[in-house]
Amino acid sequence: MDHQGVPLRGAVVTPDRSTPAMHDAPRAPAMHAMAMLRPRRWLKRVAAACRTRLQARFLGTVMRVETGEPIAALTFDDGPHPRNTPRILDVLERHQARATFFMLGCNVERYPDVVAEVRRRGHAIGNHSWDHPAFPHVPACERRRQLAQTDQALGRPTLRLFRPPFGSLDGRSRLDLLRARHQVILFDVQAEDWLGHPAGQLVENIRRDMRPGSIILLHDALFSAEQPEYSCRRATIDAVDQLLATMSDYSFVTVPELLERGRPEKTFWVNPGDPEWIGQLTRIDYETDAAIAE
Ligand SMILES: [Zn+2]
């Protein structure tokens, strides 16, 4: 069922034969009127179901993949970061895990050595825009510039994965991404590591929602934060270490590998984002932020 309660798959909608009016002879005119209305309602429902399926198929964003295998994908947004990203790479290597890093073009340009190291260790890289605007709130030409400039900084990747900043997307920005041939990757598990939670809470948040085929949202840096101290990534790094140590029955793979091993589950995602909340965030300077305690 979709969010409007419309059956999506194998939809066979039959009239409700238990309705008293159907068996009530003296109210025949009313019955006739209802019978006339029902095909129209039925057609409307079928049209809505078709529209939802088409939107999900052609404009849908990947939330997870359907698989019975114990595999999942860790994803890290807003990097690369000169100190946090290498530490996360070490944790991943210790547990023989692979991950996907959705990078900001402005930081790719600033820290090319970190990008090269991420690649060298076999992780995947996706586009997270140039400098993190909410796509529904910028003009189309700016969206295209953000995409193209970041792709160029990443060396024009053949596999174009995109994660929208703030998870914010509307129909127009989704069409721009379709034209630019970017596959939009969201997530079905959020650690909420942008709120300053301790590592144990982050692990609990992940384990609560994680299942085979999950895509997990984490951050190796924060481009902007509600509180500047939330930019510290120590809890995230510890949480990844604890998660990988305690979930050894799972394989953690890159998003491209996950997509090959299951059927992508897509949703037509519309989330315009809250410009007031975004406007209140503090921009973090990666050179001077608290980063992690040494
Ligand atoms: Zn982000």
py3Dmol code that shows the C-alpha trace and the ligand (Angstrom):
import py3Dmol

protein = """\
ATOM      1  CA  MET A   1       0.000   0.000   0.000  1.00  0.00           C
ATOM      2  CA  ASP A   2       1.225   3.512  -0.664  1.00  0.00           C
ATOM      3  CA  HIS A   3       0.821   6.409   1.732  1.00  0.00           C
ATOM      4  CA  GLN A   4      -2.646   7.204   0.402  1.00  0.00           C
ATOM      5  CA  GLY A   5      -3.872   3.699   1.086  1.00  0.00           C
ATOM      6  CA  VAL A   6      -4.030   2.810  -2.616  1.00  0.00           C
ATOM      7  CA  PRO A   7      -3.135  -0.789  -3.494  1.00  0.00           C
ATOM      8  CA  LEU A   8      -0.007  -0.735  -5.671  1.00  0.00           C
ATOM      9  CA  ARG A   9       0.529  -4.303  -6.748  1.00  0.00           C
ATOM     10  CA  GLY A  10      -1.979  -6.732  -8.249  1.00  0.00           C
ATOM     11  CA  ALA A  11      -4.689  -4.198  -7.583  1.00  0.00           C
ATOM     12  CA  VAL A  12      -8.150  -5.658  -8.021  1.00  0.00           C
ATOM     13  CA  VAL A  13     -10.694  -3.303  -6.546  1.00  0.00           C
ATOM     14  CA  THR A  14     -14.187  -4.765  -6.355  1.00  0.00           C
ATOM     15  CA  PRO A  15     -17.350  -2.970  -5.300  1.00  0.00           C
ATOM     16  CA  ASP A  16     -18.286  -3.390  -1.660  1.00  0.00           C
ATOM     17  CA  ARG A  17     -21.193  -5.850  -1.903  1.00  0.00           C
ATOM     18  CA  SER A  18     -21.978  -5.687   1.769  1.00  0.00           C
ATOM     19  CA  THR A  19     -23.308  -2.153   1.483  1.00  0.00           C
ATOM     20  CA  PRO A  20     -26.912  -2.259   2.746  1.00  0.00           C
ATOM     21  CA  ALA A  21     -28.186  -0.106  -0.132  1.00  0.00           C
ATOM     22  CA  MET A  22     -27.320  -2.905  -2.570  1.00  0.00           C
ATOM     23  CA  HIS A  23     -30.059  -5.092  -1.056  1.00  0.00           C
ATOM     24  CA  ASP A  24     -32.614  -2.448  -0.282  1.00  0.00           C
ATOM     25  CA  ALA A  25     -35.318  -2.500  -3.015  1.00  0.00           C
ATOM     26  CA  PRO A  26     -37.274   0.594  -1.950  1.00  0.00           C
ATOM     27  CA  ARG A  27     -34.093   2.668  -2.322  1.00  0.00           C
ATOM     28  CA  ALA A  28     -33.438   1.610  -5.905  1.00  0.00           C
ATOM     29  CA  PRO A  29     -32.870   5.162  -7.251  1.00  0.00           C
ATOM     30  CA  ALA A  30     -30.135   5.685  -4.669  1.00  0.00           C
ATOM     31  CA  MET A  31     -28.640   2.327  -5.574  1.00  0.00           C
ATOM     32  CA  HIS A  32     -28.633   3.303  -9.249  1.00  0.00           C
ATOM     33  CA  ALA A  33     -26.819   6.547  -8.474  1.00  0.00           C
ATOM     34  CA  MET A  34     -24.187   4.692  -6.424  1.00  0.00           C
ATOM     35  CA  ALA A  35     -23.690   2.119  -9.158  1.00  0.00           C
ATOM     36  CA  MET A  36     -23.064   4.983 -11.570  1.00  0.00           C
ATOM     37  CA  LEU A  37     -20.581   6.545  -9.202  1.00  0.00           C
ATOM     38  CA  ARG A  38     -18.623   3.400  -8.430  1.00  0.00           C
ATOM     39  CA  PRO A  39     -16.979   2.833 -11.820  1.00  0.00           C
ATOM     40  CA  ARG A  40     -15.772   6.411 -11.707  1.00  0.00           C
ATOM     41  CA  ARG A  41     -14.355   5.926  -8.225  1.00  0.00           C
ATOM     42  CA  TRP A  42     -12.810   2.645  -9.317  1.00  0.00           C
ATOM     43  CA  LEU A  43     -11.209   4.310 -12.345  1.00  0.00           C
ATOM     44  CA  LYS A  44      -9.894   7.092 -10.140  1.00  0.00           C
ATOM     45  CA  ARG A  45      -8.325   4.554  -7.817  1.00  0.00           C
ATOM     46  CA  VAL A  46      -6.740   2.621 -10.671  1.00  0.00           C
ATOM     47  CA  ALA A  47      -5.433   5.871 -12.195  1.00  0.00           C
ATOM     48  CA  ALA A  48      -3.967   6.917  -8.819  1.00  0.00           C
ATOM     49  CA  ALA A  49      -2.325   3.493  -8.392  1.00  0.00           C
ATOM     50  CA  CYS A  50      -0.873   3.656 -11.932  1.00  0.00           C
ATOM     51  CA  ARG A  51       0.405   7.190 -11.346  1.00  0.00           C
ATOM     52  CA  THR A  52       2.060   6.151  -8.072  1.00  0.00           C
ATOM     53  CA  ARG A  53       3.721   3.142  -9.705  1.00  0.00           C
ATOM     54  CA  LEU A  54       4.972   5.172 -12.663  1.00  0.00           C
ATOM     55  CA  GLN A  55       6.285   7.924 -10.389  1.00  0.00           C
ATOM     56  CA  ALA A  56       8.111   5.363  -8.240  1.00  0.00           C
ATOM     57  CA  ARG A  57       9.522   3.586 -11.300  1.00  0.00           C
ATOM     58  CA  PHE A  58      10.795   6.588 -13.243  1.00  0.00           C
ATOM     59  CA  LEU A  59      11.189   9.271 -10.572  1.00  0.00           C
ATOM     60  CA  GLY A  60      11.633   7.057  -7.531  1.00  0.00           C
ATOM     61  CA  THR A  61      14.611   7.353  -5.243  1.00  0.00           C
ATOM     62  CA  VAL A  62      16.312   4.247  -3.893  1.00  0.00           C
ATOM     63  CA  MET A  63      15.592   3.752  -0.176  1.00  0.00           C
ATOM     64  CA  ARG A  64      17.035   0.206   0.233  1.00  0.00           C
ATOM     65  CA  VAL A  65      17.167  -3.026  -1.751  1.00  0.00           C
ATOM     66  CA  GLU A  66      15.032  -6.105  -1.340  1.00  0.00           C
ATOM     67  CA  THR A  67      17.203  -9.066  -0.445  1.00  0.00           C
ATOM     68  CA  GLY A  68      17.252 -11.945   1.997  1.00  0.00           C
ATOM     69  CA  GLU A  69      21.032 -11.761   2.324  1.00  0.00           C
ATOM     70  CA  PRO A  70      22.467 -10.221   5.493  1.00  0.00           C
ATOM     71  CA  ILE A  71      24.032  -7.275   3.681  1.00  0.00           C
ATOM     72  CA  ALA A  72      23.739  -3.536   4.220  1.00  0.00           C
ATOM     73  CA  ALA A  73      25.389  -0.307   3.068  1.00  0.00           C
ATOM     74  CA  LEU A  74      26.948   2.296   5.348  1.00  0.00           C
ATOM     75  CA  THR A  75      26.933   5.753   3.782  1.00  0.00           C
ATOM     76  CA  PHE A  76      28.792   8.855   4.958  1.00  0.00           C
ATOM     77  CA  ASP A  77      27.730  12.353   3.905  1.00  0.00           C
ATOM     78  CA  ASP A  78      29.265  15.857   3.884  1.00  0.00           C
ATOM     79  CA  GLY A  79      32.938  14.866   3.621  1.00  0.00           C
ATOM     80  CA  PRO A  80      35.643  14.405   2.806  1.00  0.00           C
ATOM     81  CA  HIS A  81      37.077  15.692   6.091  1.00  0.00           C
ATOM     82  CA  PRO A  82      40.864  15.919   6.579  1.00  0.00           C
ATOM     83  CA  ARG A  83      40.855  14.127   9.967  1.00  0.00           C
ATOM     84  CA  ASN A  84      37.537  12.271  10.358  1.00  0.00           C
ATOM     85  CA  THR A  85      37.438  10.503   7.003  1.00  0.00           C
ATOM     86  CA  PRO A  86      40.855   8.785   7.378  1.00  0.00           C
ATOM     87  CA  ARG A  87      39.814   7.569  10.856  1.00  0.00           C
ATOM     88  CA  ILE A  88      36.615   6.088   9.481  1.00  0.00           C
ATOM     89  CA  LEU A  89      38.620   4.425   6.706  1.00  0.00           C
ATOM     90  CA  ASP A  90      40.791   2.768   9.368  1.00  0.00           C
ATOM     91  CA  VAL A  91      37.750   1.482  11.285  1.00  0.00           C
ATOM     92  CA  LEU A  92      36.215   0.102   8.079  1.00  0.00           C
ATOM     93  CA  GLU A  93      39.455  -1.604   7.129  1.00  0.00           C
ATOM     94  CA  ARG A  94      39.794  -3.191  10.558  1.00  0.00           C
ATOM     95  CA  HIS A  95      36.393  -4.846  10.062  1.00  0.00           C
ATOM     96  CA  GLN A  96      36.852  -5.516   6.320  1.00  0.00           C
ATOM     97  CA  ALA A  97      33.833  -3.382   5.505  1.00  0.00           C
ATOM     98  CA  ARG A  98      33.193  -1.202   2.466  1.00  0.00           C
ATOM     99  CA  ALA A  99      31.153   2.001   2.465  1.00  0.00           C
ATOM    100  CA  THR A 100      29.929   4.802   0.221  1.00  0.00           C
ATOM    101  CA  PHE A 101      30.935   8.435   0.725  1.00  0.00           C
ATOM    102  CA  PHE A 102      28.603  11.131  -0.617  1.00  0.00           C
ATOM    103  CA  MET A 103      31.007  14.016  -0.969  1.00  0.00           C
ATOM    104  CA  LEU A 104      30.649  17.761  -1.345  1.00  0.00           C
ATOM    105  CA  GLY A 105      32.454  19.191  -4.368  1.00  0.00           C
ATOM    106  CA  CYS A 106      33.940  22.091  -2.376  1.00  0.00           C
ATOM    107  CA  ASN A 107      35.632  19.588  -0.041  1.00  0.00           C
ATOM    108  CA  VAL A 108      36.700  17.274  -2.856  1.00  0.00           C
ATOM    109  CA  GLU A 109      38.579  20.267  -4.254  1.00  0.00           C
ATOM    110  CA  ARG A 110      40.095  21.079  -0.832  1.00  0.00           C
ATOM    111  CA  TYR A 111      41.142  17.545   0.160  1.00  0.00           C
ATOM    112  CA  PRO A 112      42.049  15.602  -2.989  1.00  0.00           C
ATOM    113  CA  ASP A 113      44.422  13.296  -1.064  1.00  0.00           C
ATOM    114  CA  VAL A 114      41.575  12.110   1.168  1.00  0.00           C
ATOM    115  CA  VAL A 115      39.415  11.426  -1.903  1.00  0.00           C
ATOM    116  CA  ALA A 116      42.247   9.416  -3.470  1.00  0.00           C
ATOM    117  CA  GLU A 117      42.638   7.390  -0.264  1.00  0.00           C
ATOM    118  CA  VAL A 118      38.910   6.598  -0.146  1.00  0.00           C
ATOM    119  CA  ARG A 119      39.158   5.302  -3.714  1.00  0.00           C
ATOM    120  CA  ARG A 120      42.381   3.400  -3.094  1.00  0.00           C
ATOM    121  CA  ARG A 121      40.769   1.453  -0.253  1.00  0.00           C
ATOM    122  CA  GLY A 122      37.909   0.290  -2.470  1.00  0.00           C
ATOM    123  CA  HIS A 123      35.024   2.439  -1.270  1.00  0.00           C
ATOM    124  CA  ALA A 124      32.421   4.077  -3.514  1.00  0.00           C
ATOM    125  CA  ILE A 125      31.957   7.821  -3.937  1.00  0.00           C
ATOM    126  CA  GLY A 126      28.781   9.724  -4.764  1.00  0.00           C
ATOM    127  CA  ASN A 127      27.814  13.335  -5.402  1.00  0.00           C
ATOM    128  CA  HIS A 128      26.265  15.336  -2.527  1.00  0.00           C
ATOM    129  CA  SER A 129      26.226  18.714  -4.373  1.00  0.00           C
ATOM    130  CA  TRP A 130      28.932  21.396  -4.371  1.00  0.00           C
ATOM    131  CA  ASP A 131      28.115  23.219  -1.122  1.00  0.00           C
ATOM    132  CA  HIS A 132      24.986  21.682   0.337  1.00  0.00           C
ATOM    133  CA  PRO A 133      21.994  23.792  -0.710  1.00  0.00           C
ATOM    134  CA  ALA A 134      18.463  22.402  -0.355  1.00  0.00           C
ATOM    135  CA  PHE A 135      17.734  21.709  -4.030  1.00  0.00           C
ATOM    136  CA  PRO A 136      14.051  22.745  -3.992  1.00  0.00           C
ATOM    137  CA  HIS A 137      15.109  26.208  -2.791  1.00  0.00           C
ATOM    138  CA  VAL A 138      17.625  27.074  -5.525  1.00  0.00           C
ATOM    139  CA  PRO A 139      16.991  27.813  -9.226  1.00  0.00           C
ATOM    140  CA  ALA A 140      17.331  25.055 -11.817  1.00  0.00           C
ATOM    141  CA  CYS A 141      20.529  26.566 -13.278  1.00  0.00           C
ATOM    142  CA  GLU A 142      22.130  26.491  -9.805  1.00  0.00           C
ATOM    143  CA  ARG A 143      21.102  22.848  -9.288  1.00  0.00           C
ATOM    144  CA  ARG A 144      22.715  21.920 -12.600  1.00  0.00           C
ATOM    145  CA  ARG A 145      25.883  23.825 -11.683  1.00  0.00           C
ATOM    146  CA  GLN A 146      26.074  22.097  -8.292  1.00  0.00           C
ATOM    147  CA  LEU A 147      25.819  18.682  -9.950  1.00  0.00           C
ATOM    148  CA  ALA A 148      28.158  19.296 -12.869  1.00  0.00           C
ATOM    149  CA  GLN A 149      30.894  21.050 -10.888  1.00  0.00           C
ATOM    150  CA  THR A 150      30.977  18.267  -8.282  1.00  0.00           C
ATOM    151  CA  ASP A 151      31.049  15.575 -10.987  1.00  0.00           C
ATOM    152  CA  GLN A 152      33.964  17.392 -12.575  1.00  0.00           C
ATOM    153  CA  ALA A 153      35.828  17.565  -9.248  1.00  0.00           C
ATOM    154  CA  LEU A 154      35.236  13.815  -8.847  1.00  0.00           C
ATOM    155  CA  GLY A 155      36.710  13.163 -12.310  1.00  0.00           C
ATOM    156  CA  ARG A 156      33.399  12.675 -14.135  1.00  0.00           C
ATOM    157  CA  PRO A 157      32.379   9.346 -12.575  1.00  0.00           C
ATOM    158  CA  THR A 158      30.655   6.846 -14.846  1.00  0.00           C
ATOM    159  CA  LEU A 159      28.404   5.667 -12.043  1.00  0.00           C
ATOM    160  CA  ARG A 160      26.467   8.736 -10.998  1.00  0.00           C
ATOM    161  CA  LEU A 161      25.004   8.425  -7.523  1.00  0.00           C
ATOM    162  CA  PHE A 162      23.494  11.457  -5.856  1.00  0.00           C
ATOM    163  CA  ARG A 163      22.244  12.112  -2.355  1.00  0.00           C
ATOM    164  CA  PRO A 164      20.239  15.319  -1.923  1.00  0.00           C
ATOM    165  CA  PRO A 165      21.433  17.680   0.844  1.00  0.00           C
ATOM    166  CA  PHE A 166      19.053  17.565   3.846  1.00  0.00           C
ATOM    167  CA  GLY A 167      17.243  14.707   2.017  1.00  0.00           C
ATOM    168  CA  SER A 168      15.346  17.558   0.408  1.00  0.00           C
ATOM    169  CA  LEU A 169      13.792  16.996  -2.991  1.00  0.00           C
ATOM    170  CA  ASP A 170      10.789  18.084  -5.034  1.00  0.00           C
ATOM    171  CA  GLY A 171       9.433  17.168  -8.468  1.00  0.00           C
ATOM    172  CA  ARG A 172      11.476  19.780 -10.349  1.00  0.00           C
ATOM    173  CA  SER A 173      14.796  18.917  -8.733  1.00  0.00           C
ATOM    174  CA  ARG A 174      14.037  15.225  -9.254  1.00  0.00           C
ATOM    175  CA  LEU A 175      13.541  15.888 -12.988  1.00  0.00           C
ATOM    176  CA  ASP A 176      16.846  17.782 -13.142  1.00  0.00           C
ATOM    177  CA  LEU A 177      18.592  14.772 -11.615  1.00  0.00           C
ATOM    178  CA  LEU A 178      16.892  12.470 -14.093  1.00  0.00           C
ATOM    179  CA  ARG A 179      18.081  14.639 -17.003  1.00  0.00           C
ATOM    180  CA  ALA A 180      21.614  14.646 -15.581  1.00  0.00           C
ATOM    181  CA  ARG A 181      21.366  10.829 -15.299  1.00  0.00           C
ATOM    182  CA  HIS A 182      22.012  10.691 -11.576  1.00  0.00           C
ATOM    183  CA  GLN A 183      20.549   7.877  -9.547  1.00  0.00           C
ATOM    184  CA  VAL A 184      19.178   9.277  -6.289  1.00  0.00           C
ATOM    185  CA  ILE A 185      20.112   7.259  -3.218  1.00  0.00           C
ATOM    186  CA  LEU A 186      18.351   7.943   0.048  1.00  0.00           C
ATOM    187  CA  PHE A 187      18.285   5.597   3.058  1.00  0.00           C
ATOM    188  CA  ASP A 188      15.950   3.633   5.285  1.00  0.00           C
ATOM    189  CA  VAL A 189      18.019   3.905   8.473  1.00  0.00           C
ATOM    190  CA  GLN A 190      19.092   7.135  10.134  1.00  0.00           C
ATOM    191  CA  ALA A 191      21.534   7.138  13.027  1.00  0.00           C
ATOM    192  CA  GLU A 192      20.695  10.821  13.663  1.00  0.00           C
ATOM    193  CA  ASP A 193      24.377  11.554  14.205  1.00  0.00           C
ATOM    194  CA  TRP A 194      23.836  15.248  13.509  1.00  0.00           C
ATOM    195  CA  LEU A 195      22.290  15.764  16.970  1.00  0.00           C
ATOM    196  CA  GLY A 196      25.186  15.067  19.309  1.00  0.00           C
ATOM    197  CA  HIS A 197      23.997  11.643  20.541  1.00  0.00           C
ATOM    198  CA  PRO A 198      26.546   9.346  22.242  1.00  0.00           C
ATOM    199  CA  ALA A 199      27.862   6.320  20.351  1.00  0.00           C
ATOM    200  CA  GLY A 200      25.627   3.827  22.196  1.00  0.00           C
ATOM    201  CA  GLN A 201      22.504   5.741  21.173  1.00  0.00           C
ATOM    202  CA  LEU A 202      23.657   5.853  17.542  1.00  0.00           C
ATOM    203  CA  VAL A 203      24.204   2.079  17.516  1.00  0.00           C
ATOM    204  CA  GLU A 204      20.755   1.560  19.050  1.00  0.00           C
ATOM    205  CA  ASN A 205      19.151   3.836  16.432  1.00  0.00           C
ATOM    206  CA  ILE A 206      20.763   1.836  13.636  1.00  0.00           C
ATOM    207  CA  ARG A 207      20.007  -1.608  15.041  1.00  0.00           C
ATOM    208  CA  ARG A 208      16.371  -0.673  15.684  1.00  0.00           C
ATOM    209  CA  ASP A 209      15.634  -0.138  11.977  1.00  0.00           C
ATOM    210  CA  MET A 210      18.310  -2.117  10.162  1.00  0.00           C
ATOM    211  CA  ARG A 211      17.366  -5.176   8.086  1.00  0.00           C
ATOM    212  CA  PRO A 212      18.842  -6.999   5.072  1.00  0.00           C
ATOM    213  CA  GLY A 213      19.297  -4.525   2.209  1.00  0.00           C
ATOM    214  CA  SER A 214      19.303  -1.410   4.422  1.00  0.00           C
ATOM    215  CA  ILE A 215      21.066   1.809   3.480  1.00  0.00           C
ATOM    216  CA  ILE A 216      22.308   3.611   6.599  1.00  0.00           C
ATOM    217  CA  LEU A 217      22.809   7.370   6.817  1.00  0.00           C
ATOM    218  CA  LEU A 218      25.876   8.611   8.714  1.00  0.00           C
ATOM    219  CA  HIS A 219      28.195  11.626   8.444  1.00  0.00           C
ATOM    220  CA  ASP A 220      31.992  11.774   8.343  1.00  0.00           C
ATOM    221  CA  ALA A 221      31.595  15.557   8.660  1.00  0.00           C
ATOM    222  CA  LEU A 222      28.764  18.047   9.128  1.00  0.00           C
ATOM    223  CA  PHE A 223      28.554  20.890   6.646  1.00  0.00           C
ATOM    224  CA  SER A 224      26.278  22.762   9.071  1.00  0.00           C
ATOM    225  CA  ALA A 225      24.930  21.950  12.523  1.00  0.00           C
ATOM    226  CA  GLU A 226      22.279  23.027  15.013  1.00  0.00           C
ATOM    227  CA  GLN A 227      25.052  23.401  17.612  1.00  0.00           C
ATOM    228  CA  PRO A 228      28.736  23.802  16.596  1.00  0.00           C
ATOM    229  CA  GLU A 229      29.787  21.050  19.064  1.00  0.00           C
ATOM    230  CA  TYR A 230      27.591  18.563  17.174  1.00  0.00           C
ATOM    231  CA  SER A 231      30.186  18.632  14.407  1.00  0.00           C
ATOM    232  CA  CYS A 232      32.445  16.400  16.538  1.00  0.00           C
ATOM    233  CA  ARG A 233      32.524  12.969  14.859  1.00  0.00           C
ATOM    234  CA  ARG A 234      33.956  10.917  17.704  1.00  0.00           C
ATOM    235  CA  ALA A 235      30.555   9.330  18.529  1.00  0.00           C
ATOM    236  CA  THR A 236      29.989   8.400  14.882  1.00  0.00           C
ATOM    237  CA  ILE A 237      33.409   6.798  14.556  1.00  0.00           C
ATOM    238  CA  ASP A 238      32.941   4.834  17.812  1.00  0.00           C
ATOM    239  CA  ALA A 239      29.422   3.815  16.761  1.00  0.00           C
ATOM    240  CA  VAL A 240      30.651   2.435  13.425  1.00  0.00           C
ATOM    241  CA  ASP A 241      33.357   0.483  15.263  1.00  0.00           C
ATOM    242  CA  GLN A 242      30.821  -0.975  17.747  1.00  0.00           C
ATOM    243  CA  LEU A 243      28.264  -1.754  15.046  1.00  0.00           C
ATOM    244  CA  LEU A 244      30.757  -3.608  12.870  1.00  0.00           C
ATOM    245  CA  ALA A 245      32.131  -5.513  15.876  1.00  0.00           C
ATOM    246  CA  THR A 246      28.695  -6.659  17.041  1.00  0.00           C
ATOM    247  CA  MET A 247      27.095  -7.369  13.660  1.00  0.00           C
ATOM    248  CA  SER A 248      29.689  -9.710  12.246  1.00  0.00           C
ATOM    249  CA  ASP A 249      26.923 -11.825  10.657  1.00  0.00           C
ATOM    250  CA  TYR A 250      26.317  -8.918   8.235  1.00  0.00           C
ATOM    251  CA  SER A 251      28.429  -7.916   5.251  1.00  0.00           C
ATOM    252  CA  PHE A 252      28.763  -4.180   4.768  1.00  0.00           C
ATOM    253  CA  VAL A 253      29.115  -3.361   1.083  1.00  0.00           C
ATOM    254  CA  THR A 254      29.124  -0.277  -1.137  1.00  0.00           C
ATOM    255  CA  VAL A 255      25.863   1.059  -2.563  1.00  0.00           C
ATOM    256  CA  PRO A 256      26.767  -0.033  -6.139  1.00  0.00           C
ATOM    257  CA  GLU A 257      27.363  -3.569  -4.868  1.00  0.00           C
ATOM    258  CA  LEU A 258      24.141  -3.533  -2.850  1.00  0.00           C
ATOM    259  CA  LEU A 259      22.218  -2.470  -5.982  1.00  0.00           C
ATOM    260  CA  GLU A 260      23.633  -5.480  -7.834  1.00  0.00           C
ATOM    261  CA  ARG A 261      22.602  -7.925  -5.128  1.00  0.00           C
ATOM    262  CA  GLY A 262      18.945  -7.033  -4.696  1.00  0.00           C
ATOM    263  CA  ARG A 263      15.988  -5.289  -6.273  1.00  0.00           C
ATOM    264  CA  PRO A 264      16.046  -1.555  -5.464  1.00  0.00           C
ATOM    265  CA  GLU A 265      13.046  -0.436  -3.437  1.00  0.00           C
ATOM    266  CA  LYS A 266      12.035   2.977  -4.735  1.00  0.00           C
ATOM    267  CA  THR A 267       9.761   5.701  -3.428  1.00  0.00           C
ATOM    268  CA  PHE A 268       8.651   8.896  -5.119  1.00  0.00           C
ATOM    269  CA  TRP A 269      10.222  11.103  -2.489  1.00  0.00           C
ATOM    270  CA  VAL A 270       8.960  14.656  -2.007  1.00  0.00           C
ATOM    271  CA  ASN A 271      10.441  16.590   0.889  1.00  0.00           C
ATOM    272  CA  PRO A 272      10.801  20.317   0.214  1.00  0.00           C
ATOM    273  CA  GLY A 273      12.719  20.863   3.467  1.00  0.00           C
ATOM    274  CA  ASP A 274      12.198  23.606   6.012  1.00  0.00           C
ATOM    275  CA  PRO A 275      14.044  26.783   4.926  1.00  0.00           C
ATOM    276  CA  GLU A 276      13.595  28.318   8.392  1.00  0.00           C
ATOM    277  CA  TRP A 277      15.376  25.393  10.102  1.00  0.00           C
ATOM    278  CA  ILE A 278      18.091  25.290   7.432  1.00  0.00           C
ATOM    279  CA  GLY A 279      18.610  29.037   7.846  1.00  0.00           C
ATOM    280  CA  GLN A 280      19.275  28.581  11.576  1.00  0.00           C
ATOM    281  CA  LEU A 281      22.117  26.081  11.111  1.00  0.00           C
ATOM    282  CA  THR A 282      25.723  27.101  11.745  1.00  0.00           C
ATOM    283  CA  ARG A 283      28.199  26.526   8.926  1.00  0.00           C
ATOM    284  CA  ILE A 284      31.144  24.415  10.136  1.00  0.00           C
ATOM    285  CA  ASP A 285      34.703  25.204   9.066  1.00  0.00           C
ATOM    286  CA  TYR A 286      36.472  21.855   8.643  1.00  0.00           C
ATOM    287  CA  GLU A 287      39.896  23.363   9.273  1.00  0.00           C
ATOM    288  CA  THR A 288      39.033  24.774  12.687  1.00  0.00           C
ATOM    289  CA  ASP A 289      36.171  22.587  13.946  1.00  0.00           C
ATOM    290  CA  ALA A 290      36.487  20.375  16.996  1.00  0.00           C
ATOM    291  CA  ALA A 291      36.547  17.327  14.693  1.00  0.00           C
ATOM    292  CA  ILE A 292      37.361  14.457  17.028  1.00  0.00           C
ATOM    293  CA  ALA A 293      39.266  14.362  20.264  1.00  0.00           C
ATOM    294  CA  GLU A 294      42.808  13.212  19.564  1.00  0.00           C
TER     295      GLU A 294
END
"""
ligand_1 = """\
1
ZN
Zn 24.554 16.480 3.861
"""
view = py3Dmol.view(width=600, height=400)
view.addModel(protein, "pdb")
view.setStyle({"model": 0}, {"cartoon": {"style": "trace"}})
view.addModel(ligand_1, "xyz")
view.setStyle({"model": 1}, {"stick": {}})
view.zoomTo()
view.show()
